[in-house]
Amino acid sequence: MSRSPKSEGGKKGARRERVAAGLRRRSGRRLRVYVVGAVLVSALGLGVYASRANPGKHPEPRPGITAEHVMPASRYDRYPRIADVYRKAAQVPAALDGLYCYCECSRHAGHRSLLDCFESDHAAACDVCLSEAAMAHQMSRDRRSLDDIRDAIDHTFGS
């Protein structure tokens, strides 16, 4: 049985229409995937922004806290900046005990405050800890209040 050109065109046209419909369905799925992906990325970005925009909750310093457990600065003599900041940390334990550490070690290392970072080698490998402690030490020497130090730490590291 021979086919007429018109019937072949009709079948080709129908096939083209089915292919086009399939592409539209796939494009629709792709679009949904892209939209869902964009929403997730936006939500993640908003979450990161919110966590940075809302400073960490600073702990209250414990009464009678001392530098007894701060690692000795001499341990880091080969690294002058680190030794210097460990020495400074030992001078202001009450201030450090009242500060949230923005390296977020409370989440990954179970630390209570910035002071905890200096009771181990943690701060020696963390620029955030070292920088926060140096700032807290300088501001304490300048007789600034713990609230002033917290505000400066939040402003510098929280955004």
N, C-alpha and C positions, 0 to 999 in steps of 0.2 A: 504494500500500500504506500503510495507516495504522499508525501506531505506537501501541502501548498506553502509557498513562502509566507502567506499570511498567518497560517497556523504555527509555523516555526517562530515567527516574530512574536506571536502571542505567547508561546511557551517561553521564549527568551525574555520577553517583557515580564512575564510572571516570575521567572527565575530572578531576574534583576530586582524585581520588587521584593522578593523574599530575602535576597542578599542585602538589599538596602535596609529592610526592616531589621534584619539580624545585626547589622552594623549600628543602627540606631539604638537597639537594645544594649549592645555592648558599650556604645558610647554613653548611654544613660547609666550603665553600671560603673563605667570608669568615672563619670562625673560624680556619682554618689561616693565612690571611693575617694576621689580627690576632695570632695566637700567634707567628708568625715575626717580625712587626714588633716585638712586645714583647720577644722574645729579642734581636733586633738592637739595639734601643734600650738594653736592659739591658747588653748586652755593651759597647756604646759608652760608656755611663755608667761601667761598671766599669773600662774602659780609661782614661778620663779620671781617675777616682779613683786608679787605680794609678799613673798618671804623676805625679799630684800627691803621692801618699803616698810614693813613692820619689823622694827628692831627686835632682836631676841629679848626674851624676858631675863632681865638681870637678877641674879640671886641676891638675897640679903647676905651680907658678910656674917660669918659665924663669930659670936663673941669669943674673944681670947685666941683667935686664930694666929698662928705663928708661921715662920718660914722654916720650921724644923724639918719639914719633908722636902723642901726645895732642893733639887740636885745642886751639888757644889759647882760653882763657876769654874773652878780649876779643872773640872772634868773636860771642859771645852777650851782649854788654853790654846790649842792649835787653831781655833776659830775665834778670833778676837771679838767680832760682833756678837756672836752667840754667848761667849763668856761674859761680856759686858752686860747683856740683857738679863742673863741668869743672875748676875750679881745685883742688878737693879731690882729684879723681881723679888729677891730675898729681902730687900729693903722696904717693900710696900705690900706685904702679904694681905693685909686687910682690904686694901683697894682692889687687888687682883681677885680676892675671894668674892667681891661684890660685882664682878663684871662677867657678862656673857661673852663667850669666845666665838667670834664670827667665822672661825674655820669649821664651826658646827660639830666640834668634837663631842658635844653632849649627845649627839645622835650616833656617831660612829665609834666613840671611844668611852662613852659613859661618863664623861667629865661633868662635874657640877658647876665649875667656874673656870675662869682663866688661870687661877692659881694651880689647879690640877694639872695644867699643861706643863708647868715647871717642876712638878713633883716626879717627872719622868723625863725621858729624852724626847718626848713628843714635840715640845716647843722648839727644840734644836733643829728640827726639820720642817718647821712651819713658819713662813714669813708673816702670816696673819698674827699668830701668837706673839712672835717677837715684836712686831710693830705695835700691837695693842699694848703690850707690857711697857715698851719704851715710852709710849705716849702717856700711859697711866703714871709711870714713874716721874716723868717731867712735870706733869700737871700736879702731882702730889707735892713735889718739891716747890712748886709755885703756890702751894697752899690752896689749891682749888678743891672744891667739895666733891664728894663721890658722885653727886647728881651732875655736876659740871663735867666730870670725867666720862660718865655714862653718855651724856648728850654728845660729847665730842667723839666718842667711840662709835655711837650709833650713826652720827653724821658721816664719819669717815668710812666705816666698814659696812654700814647697813644699807647703803644705796649704791 
